[in-house]
Structures are given as structure tokens and as C-alpha cells.
Amino acid sequence: MTQIDRSRLRWPDRIPVGVCHHAAFHTQSPPQTLPVYREFMRGEMERIAESGFNAFVLECGWNEVETGDDVWDFTRVDAVRNLCREYGLSIGLWIFAELTPVWVARSYPEALAVSASGYRSDSHSYAHPTGRRLVQRLIEKVLERYGDDPGLMGCNIGVESGFHWLQVPDSDRYCDTLFDYNSAAIDHYREWLRLRYETLDGVNLAHRSAYPEWESIEPPRARPMLECARMRSSHVPWLDWRQAQCDMMTDYLAFKAACVRKAAPQVPVSDQSYEIHPARGGQDLWSISAAMDVVGTSMFTSNAPGDYMRGNYLQDYHRSSAKDRPFWIWELRAGQNAWGVTNWGPPVRMTDIARFTWQVLGQGAKAIFYWNWRPHLGGVEVGGHGFTERDGAVTDRALRAGRIARALQDPAKNLLRFQMPPARIAILDSPASRIVAEGEGSDTLVLDAQRGLHALWKAQGFPVDFVSEDEVQNGALERYQLLGLPFQYLMGAECADAIRDWTKRGGTVFGGLWCAAKDALGYGQAIVPGHGLDELFGGREVRVEPVFSSADQPVTNFGAAWNVGITGRPRFRWADWPQGKPPASDLAGYRYAAALRPYEGARVLAVNSLEEPAALWNACGEGQAILFGSLPIVEDEFAASGLAALAAEAARAAGVKPPLTIMNRAGRQWEAKLLVGDRGDAVVIALNMQPEEAWMEIHIPGLSISRAMDFETDEPLSLHSAHDGVTLSIRVAGGDARAALCLPQSLQE
């Protein structure tokens, strides 16, 4: 990738907190004359500013601003931009190129995306040069008009980027929604293969094929589970094809980012990847983020059970891909979900909004925009996703978010100078594992296992990062003490070697079922864990069995079946424990149970009902490795389960300690987060996911703090010294969140 010069970028000096507005998306609002629209938006902007917000999303949808080939209409966008200036609102600019105008389909049919079934979408292909030429013209026109605006804080060029924006037929067939088979995308695939394998013989060897020439190579049009059932193809073309599509998506987004940098080099460029799906969506977050100045995402977390920790996972995942660059939330939930008449979510309360907001701030977000100000009046989201009532009346939700926004503008509370404590635990992310699993039916288990292990550590107060295989091979593990491999279905030999070497030098590894079961091409390993990692873990898998719950329909060995419902939870009895007595709770996994064969020197921690080993602990050089013969997915992510105890013991053995601890949590759905300032100050964020009021005792070691106050209200909070730090006593209403600004003596007036 081309080296990016970020020396000229202009950054906000406070955390921007703003809103989107459905009426800025012209096709989503009722028809109005320009004067009527301008006055309507004036009233909206006035209430937005009065409520405490300081930023606004200025949306430039391609389908709305270019009404014909090189025919432009910015009148409504100009009106909104001028109102942003009038009310002192910073601008987050969305250049929404994924919304392809209808005239493109009529004028340039060769530039349209094509699905695996041959369906030609009305959306442009991200690979086709004509589509890119038109998108470049769009970006240049928009930035010619708004690029020098002094209020412009950033440019979003990939609004929830991915293939899901492509127009598809009204069909539930997989092949109708699998993209992109435009000739330009296929040409990109062939070039990608040339770079990977160098020769046609190399491709034929890997694909088990006999292509006579490069031009004869065609991508697969079905998942391997369908093709291989008829013994017609190898799984490798599927993996290569979808990886090539991820590469094409990254190249498209990097192309748009380069267009912005050329036109407005002072403006930070962001993507807004969301619902990452490497196989279906064409998204490799690691490569996409490398092309951006800011890593952005949407965050439509909810108040349903389990959604809080899911939000933590998504935020850590995106934040980790940012590395040393800012992490922004371009869309945070402001109101209940609404999709037509069939999908309405539960109402969102003022306390929920505070919890959503403090959660993302505690996860390192440096800008927030809410979706959106007023409930929709057009489109499929009518009545939902708004801070106000339908008639525009401001709610307590908007006022609470505005109060937080105002507090963030106080120089003493400027969270731009506060950072999360560095994580010492990392989880390896592998887009290729998800692509292979999707080709075999679904990537859900890979994703759920990753979320499960993350929740086990996160609920106990440990900061957690994610790392990619490329980063591991380039030495990224040196920053960490503990590595999680929850369901690392596919792994390259170089990555496995890097993990083994790091462990021997003192690292700790926690591995789950089918670790490195397949190599970099997706071929199965004779021994699992693969690539010699069985020696690292001190054992191997000898048998894997499905575990059915009473609600499941057990499968037979006759015939092929895909995506079978298997929801049982295998339970294992503790046989040993590294230090002291084993936990009171049994060790439980999910869906599958593996019998393990331990090698000499490995300790058997748990056994199945047949007294066969199900969990191992092995010393490896100066480090250690834990192998769990199931998937690390729990029912209650906050409960004091046996699996949670094993995850905590792995952290203890690795020498990892949480930066703060809720002393009286006892399995309750509470969490505390720490942000450390550059002046010896800190912010402690207390989050209560339960409906009952919480009194939390939060111990923060290693900080010399003498005073604490509520971040939003300046109310004094109870703080007392402990032998190695301080303990904060804080009351949090049911479902709410509070933040405490903690000051050393040197910063007190």
C-alpha cells in the first residue's frame, strides 16, 4: 500500500458529539420547497445546538447531488451547511458514493455490479474503471464545494461500506446476493491470483484445476458445500475468490480516500465499516483500516440481554484495527429500532443513551454522532431511530446526551488527552477462517467463539485487543502477555511459528476447538492443533462429537445437512488446577466436545463423562499453553462460570492484571472502565446493565488520586485510599452509567 502522508491533517481540539438527521437524506424526507426545507432545518438545528450538541453530519448522497451525468444540485446540502455555520456546528461530511444514481444504470450498464446468479444490479461495480471515474468526479465536486469549510472535521467515504449496499433482487437465494461478478472484478481476481501464485501452474496446483490460460479462470459461483457435495471443485477457489474480493473492496476504499487527500489534504479520511463479513460483504477490516486516517463504525447496540457485551466486542475489534489512529463512532443509537411494520425494537430510555455513550467513550472513541435527531418520516425506518418525538419535541434522551456533550467541552474534561490502559491480552482475528467456514455453511461459530472468549476476559475487567495474522508475523505479540485462539479454524504456518516462538519466550496461549485445523489454503491438517501447535499445547484432538440440547433434532450420518441446529453445552469435570482448589462450577463449552490425547508433561485440567481429557495445561519454554476441547461460548457472560475461572487463571499465569476491579460485582452485570489522563488524572466509568440500582466499590490500583466528582454534574463522589491505590464508591441507577473525574492533589483548585 502507498505510504500515506498524515502530516497536514487538521484534527478537532475537543471530542465532537453530534447527530445525523433523516431530512439530510433527501429521498428519506417528504417533498418540500427549498424555503420550507430551509426553515424546517433551521428549527431543527436550533434545537440541536440548544440541547448541547456541537457537530452535524452533512450528507452528500451520490443519487441526490448528481441528478444526471455531470448535472449537479447542491441546493439542499448548501442550506444545511450554512445552518451548521450559523449555529456553530462542526461538520462530519459523508460522501455516500454507494448510493448509485439511476442514470448510471441507464448510461453505463457495463459498470454495474453482477451477482453470482448473473443478476445485474442497479448499483455500480466497485471494480469497474467507469464507476471509479464517476466516483472520483463526485468526490472532487463535493470537496470543491465543502473541502475548505473551516468547520469540516472529517470526511466519511465508506458509510457502512461493503457489498450490502448493492441493489439486489427480491430473493432469498444466496447466489442472488453474492457479488461481484462484473468482468472488471473477475479481471482483478485473475491478477490477484497472478500475484499470489506467480504462474498458471501454481494456480492449477493449488486449485486442483487445469486452466489452459489466465483468461480461462472463472470464479466459483457457489459455496464449496454445494460444489464439493458433487465432488466438482476444490474449496481453494472459494477462499481465493473471496479474499480477492476483500482486496478489491479495500482497493476501492483506498482509491476514494486518495481522491479526498488529493482534493483536501487537511481533512481526515474515515471509513465506517459495520457488520464485518469477509465472505459476503467483502470486508477485511485490517486492510481497510490501514488505508484510513480514522477508523469509524456504527454502533447500534441495544438494551437486550447480551447486547452490551456484543457492543464491547465490536468496539474493541474496530478500535484495535486503528492502532495509533483515532476511533470514531459515526452512528450511535439514539432511539428504538424500526424496520417497516415487522421489526420494531424495544423502547430506548434516557439511561440507555447514557450507557451507550459512556460505553463507547470508555472504549476509546474520540468522536460520536447519533443516528439520528428526529424519527424518520420516509423510508423503511419511519418512526424509529430518533432523539425527539415524531413532532420534534426534545426528549430526556437528547438532553442527557447533550449534557455529556457539554461536559466534554470543558478543558479539564477533554477526553482527547485520556487513553485506555494498554491491553496485555490479544485475540487473533482471521478473516480467512470466516471465509472458509462460510463456504462450509456459516461463519457464525467462528464469530461467536471470538465474541465468547473476548467476553470472558472483558467482563472481568481486562482490556482486550485484536490482532491479525500479518501483525503476528511482524512481531505484534511482543506487546502482549496472553493470546486467545478461540476457534482459529485456518492458520498459516508462519503465523503458527510466530506464536510458538513467542510462547517459548514467556507468552501464554489459550486455544479452543479445531485450532489451526486447516492450513493457509484451507486444507485440513493431519494433527489438530495443526502446524506443530500440538507440541505447544501438549496434546491433540482425537475425537470430536456434537452435543445436542433437548430442543435440537439430532442428525444422522446419512445424507448431507448444512447449518444444523446444535446447541448443547458439554460439561466437563475438573481433574486438576494450576494453583489451589479448582472452581466450584464445572467447565462447560458449546456445541462440540473433543476428547484430547495429552503428551508427556501436560496436565489434564478437566475430563469428560468417559474420563477422557477435555482441557490441558502445558509448559512450553518460559511460557504456557491451555487447550480447551470445545468452543468458549457461555450463556451468561458476567456469571462466575468455570470457563470464566479458566480464562482468569490464564491471565493470572500470564501476569496480566486488570487496571481496576469492581470489588462487589459477584456475577452482576456491571462493568467499570478506566481512562488515564496525561496529567495524573483519570476517568472511571461505571456501567450498570441491570434494572436494579447498583452501589459499586471500584478499586483502582497505582493511582495517586485525592478527589473524585461526577463528570456530568460535578457532584462530589466518595473516594478513599487503599493500600495500593484508591477505591471509588459510586451509585448507578438501573440501566444507567456514570463517569467520575478523578484528580490528583496537583490539579485541584
Secondary structure, 3 states (H helix, E strand, C coil): CCCCCCCCCCCCCCCCEEECCHHHCHHHCCCCCHHHHHHHHHHHHHHHHHCCCCEEEEEEEHHHHEEECCEECCHHHHHHHHHHHHCCCEEEEEEECCCCCHHHHHHCHHHEEEECCCCEEEEECCCCHHHHHHHHHHHHHHHHHHCCCCCEEEEEEEECCCHHHCCCCCCCCHHHCCECCCHHHHHHHHHHHHHHHCCHHHHHHHHCCCCCCHHHCCCCCCCHHHHHHHCCCCCHHHHHHHHHHHHHHHHHHHHHHHHHHHHCCCCCEEEECCCCCHHHHCCCHHHHHHCCCEEEEEECCCCCCCHHHHHHHHHHHHHHHHCCCCEEEEEEECCCCEECCCEECCCCCHHHHHHHHHHHHHCCCCCEEEECCCCECCCCCECCCCCECCCCCECHHHHHHHHHHHHHCCHHHCHHHCECCCCCEEEEECHHHHHHHHHCCCCHHHHHHHHHHHHHHHCCCCCEEEEEHHHHHCCHHHHCCEEEECCCCECCHHHHHHHHHHHHCCCEEEECCCCCCECCCCCECCCCCCCCHHHHHCEEEEEEEECCCCCCCCCCCCCCCCCCCCCCCCEEEECCCCCCCCCCCCEECCCEEEEEEECCCCEEEEECCCCCEEEEEEEECCEEEEEECCCCCCCCCCCCCHHHHHHHHHHHHHCCCCCCEECCCCCCCEEEEEEECCCCCEEEEEEECCCCCEEEEEEEECCCCCEEEECCCCCECEEEEECCEEEEEEEECCCCEEEEEEECHHHCC
